[in-house]
Each structure stands twice: as C-alpha cells, then as structure tokens.
Amino acid sequence: MTEASSDPTTPPRRTDEYFRFLERDGVDWNAWWEVLCGRVAGAIFRGALTPETCERTCRRFWDSPLLTSPNATRSSERAVGPRLVSSDTLDTYLTESERTRAGLAEICGGPGRTLPVLMDEWRDHLAGRGVPFRLAEHDGRQAGAYKLRSRADSENFGLLPHDDAMHNWKLPHLLDFEIQGVKRVCNALVCLENGPGGELLYWNTAFGPEDRQALGMRPGSYGYPLEVLADVERITLTIHAGDMYVFDGGNVHAVAPSGSKDVRRTVALWITGPLDDGTVLQWA
C-alpha cells in the first residue's frame, strides 16, 4: 500500500506492516514467496551458503577468464555475466547471457548446497504451488540466470540510492523484452564476501515515473538525490558472507561503503517477477 503525495518530489511511503524484513536462519521459501507476492518488503536468510561454498565460488570468480570491468567510471568493479540496462541492444545482452552461461555455472557449481541447487529448490517450491518458473525469453533466446559482481569502495555509498522498478527499463532496446510485463520486481542476492560494512540501506518509499520526471530523471537515470530521502524511514540491514536476501526492487535502496578499498563486496544477483498469467520470470 502506497500513500499518495500531491508533491511529485515527495516520495510516497508504505503505510502498513509491509515495510520490514523477515529474518530466518537458513532459507525459508515461504518467506521468499511473501516477498514475491508483495506482502512484505524483504527477507534475509542467514547462512544460506556455507563459508566453504562462498570461498570456493569467490576463488573461481577471481580466477575466471570471463572477469571484466563493466563500468569504466568505477575502477573497483569486476563482474561476470550479462549487463541488461547498459547493453546497447537486446541482442547484445542475450548474446552475453549465452556466452557467460556455462562459465557462471562452473563458478557457482560444485559439491554441497550451491547457488544452482538453491535455484532448483526455489523452482521446486514454486512448482508445488502450481506456479511456472523460467528464465525470461525473447524470440526463443533465454536471459541470464544471474551474474556475479564485486566492488571495493570507500565513498559515501557502495551503490547510490536507486531502484530497479520497470520505469528504469523503459529504454528503446528493452521495450520488446517480456520482462516489461511483470507486475513487480523482486531483487535476489547472495553475499559471497564482505567486510564489516556494505550494509543494505532500504528506504520506505518508491518513486513513480512522474516523480522521477519531476526530479529531472530519465529512464535509465541512476541515483536519487539524498535530500528527498532525508526524512524517509530506512532499514539498515547487516549482510554477511553466505546470506541470501530478497526484496522489493521498486523501493529505493543503496549499499553502504565498505570503508576501505581493500575490502571487497562480492555478490551473486538476479531479479524475479510474476507475469499476469502467474508465471514467475528470472533474469540478470
């Protein structure tokens, strides 16, 4: 539930018990379902991956020949996987999804309860509810399932306040992609390595297209001005290696700084969203 505002520069705020994070030891698929359905803002599952799995995944990530610096303005960023918004065409994104799929599976696979195993469990849980779950597609080509990204920052934010709602994706090369049909977006991440900082900062507000326009932002614009968030209720969520967390990507969120350029914050991340027919899509 969102409270309307007569001033488009004043962000709307959630007014009920929606604005909270469920916290569980280990993965609780029912809690994830509550987030996906829009009944609660987020959930965090402590220790979803073991320290051994996180260490092995990070080692393979840093040794991978697929490792790139996708953002020229952020020298600390490294990633493996496709880039949706910053790709120049949908074909470029889908080609990169195909090129990195096997490498990501190798990085994240192995013995024990790995990220691919968790995704299979989530698929089984949805199937038990009678809900189809698949990768987003375009002309028979599949989106990336997830990507890995690492940053080491000592600025005010590891990631600026932003959202991942659909109005951020109204770029010409994405308008034919079926993800435009999802009713809400649910971000999902697994922390693989982190220092004492790198908290998730999550505000009790979501901006619509008119709000963004009033702030001088266009589709794809990144970073909300801090002054419009100064008096908004905020959750600060401590994140440890091995934690998996999911949340409504339409709300404004950011990443606190790690406090040192020598501390790396490495995550696996992806997005899910329900279509009108009940199918849940996944993409990265």
Secondary structure as UniProt FT lines:
FT   TURN            8..9
FT   TURN            17..18
FT   STRAND          21..25
FT   HELIX           29..36
FT   TURN            37..38
FT   STRAND          42..46
FT   HELIX           51..63
FT   TURN            65..66
FT   TURN            72..73
FT   TURN            75..76
FT   STRAND          78..80
FT   TURN            85..86
FT   HELIX           90..108
FT   HELIX           115..128
FT   TURN            129..130
FT   STRAND          133..135
FT   STRAND          137..138
FT   TURN            139..140
FT   STRAND          141..142
FT   STRAND          147..151
FT   STRAND          159..162
FT   HELIX           166..169
FT   HELIX           172..174
FT   TURN            175..176
FT   HELIX           178..181
FT   STRAND          186..193
FT   STRAND          200..203
FT   HELIX           209..214
FT   TURN            215..216
FT   TURN            219..220
FT   HELIX           226..229
FT   TURN            230..231
FT   STRAND          234..237
FT   TURN            241..242
FT   STRAND          244..248
FT   TURN            249..250
FT   STRAND          253..255
FT   TURN            261..262
FT   STRAND          265..274
FT   TURN            276..277
FT   STRAND          280..283
//
